[in-house]
């Protein structure tokens, strides 16, 4: 355990991860409206789209239209996701609107790697070697490593912390071999297996091997423990989290329909505010964006904050 951080950085993934999981089509204009609403909240990093095969992820068949349509705001970095050199070429058309960087992605579960990436671990490393070369040829830095299924897998069960360390070591070795400088490492709870104890064990094992690494936690709230896991991360000194407005999202390859998505951004912001940790985010504006997301998707979303709200107005009323 360590002292709580004074400031936390949040990457908002609601537009990208939220829209990819929905069964029905979402209007391009609605996607753009949510991105613009999130841009006005004080968030500084927003993932706005996936450049992926529309046959596999039909929710992002309109990626180009969305990226071309939102209104960039000064001081906000807009990111997108892609997994192949072909889709990197699609992203390159938007250098003026997106902050482009590449990732070396591996999975701590062989079963999930085959299902999500269509390759085993060795095959994924070879694909990442080619992917890095494509990024370097295009002048796009590869600055992130990501370990999917870091805390468990719906198809292969428990994932030992030692396995996470092993596959991450392979990813970092590939980065060194290819001359990449990894600025942050994402530990992703792709299928919602994380518990506070699992986070403590995995994070502790990674920190023990690489104490200098900047860790990003990508947590899902599948079983209601997402914020408890974030709290564990905060107490262990994590300062960067992925989150999704209103708790939207989820992995389309996790075979877990109906499960809640990522931890809700507004719940993470509220937790941090109540602990005196700065986020730079206007919670009221974020709650408005969460309500917009619920209207766009036309169903009740997982975030308890949408209904509970913050405490600012209640404190003011009590003081009066």
Number of C-alpha atoms within 10 A of each C-alpha: 11 9 9 19 17 13 16 19 18 24 21 26 27 32 23 26 28 24 26 27 21 17 10 11 13 16 14 17 13 16 25 20 20 21 28 17 18 25 26 16 18 16 21 21 20 25 22 26 31 27 23 22 16 14 9 12 18 17 26 25 20 17 22 16 15 20 24 14 16 19 14 16 12 8 11 16 19 22 22 21 20 18 19 18 18 14 15 23 15 14 24 16 12 15 10 8 17 21 16 22 16 22 25 27 22 26 28 28 28 19 20 25 20 15 15 15 19 12 17 17 21 13 14 20 19 13 19 22 17 14 21 25 16 18 21 16 10 13 12 18 17 23 17 22 24 24 24 25 29 35 29 25 24 17 14 11 13 15 18 16 21 14 15 24 22 12 23 25 15 16 27 18 13 18 22 12 10 14 12 20 14 20 12 17 23 22 27 23 26 28 29 30 24 28 23 16 11 20 26 18 16 22 23 16 16 22 16 11 11 12 11 10 13 17 23 23 25 26 30 33 28 22 13 15 18 28 21 16 23 25 19 20 23 22 16 19 18 22 21 20 23 25 30 32 34 31 29 33 28 28 21 17 16 18 12 14 11 9 20 23 31 33 31 33 31 29 25 23 22 20 16 21 16 10 12 13 18 15 21 16 21 14 21 14 17 24 24 15 25 28 20 18 28 20 13 15 18 9 9 12 21 21 26 13 19 22 9 8 16 16 11 11 10 11 10 9 9 8 7 6
